[in-house]
């Protein structure tokens, strides 16, 4: 049901036990995964300071690793 160009929701998880900068990626209330830890620090700080950050699906892949199936782009809303 996911398609390239679809909007995704970003949800801050400051109490995440594994990563204090965790940013969850949701689609219609379903957790798809997280912004990679190597890329989430800037995004979490923007969200923590009230900035609106949006996400869209860039590409969809098939494969065995579910963490590599969706490539997203993040945008800072004006």
N, C-alpha and C positions, 0 to 999 in steps of 0.2 A: 504494500500500500504506500510505501515511501517513494517519493519521486524527486528527481533533481529539481532544485529551486524552491522546494517546500521550506516554510519557516519552522524553526524549532524554538523551544523555550529554554532559557538558561536560568538555573536555580542555584543560588549560593547555598553552600552547606558549611557554614563556619564551624559547626560542631562535629564535622566528619572525623572519625577516629583515626583515619589514615593520612589525611591531608587537610590542614587548616585552611588552605586556599582552594578547596574543592569547589568546582562548578559543574553541576549536573546538567546533562542535556536531555530534555524531555520532548516528546511529540504526543500531543493530545492526551496528556496525563500519564504517558508510559515512559519509564526511564529507558533511554537508549544507551547511556554511558556517561562519561565525564570528559570534559576538556582535558587533554593530556597534562599531567603534572608539570612537564617541561614547558608548557605554554600557558598555564593558568594563573600565574602570579599577577600579571598585568590586568587580566580580565577580572579577577576577584577584587582587586583594588578599585577598579572602575565601578563595579557593582556595589561595593561597600560604601562608595562615596556618592551613591545615588545616580550614577550615569546609566543611561539606557543602552544596553548592548544587545544586539539581535544576532541571530544565527540563521543560516540557510544551508541546505544540502548542496554541496558542489558536485560530488560524484557518489555513486553507489557501486560497490564491488561485491562479487561473490567470493567466498573462500571459507576456510576452516576457522580462522581466527575472527571471532565476532567484533573484536576491538579495531579491526582494520577494514570493516565493511562500509563505513560512512566517512566521507571527507566533508568537513563543514568549513564555512567561512564565517567569521565574526565581524560585525559592523557596529560602529559607534553611531547611535542615532543622533540627529541634529537637535 
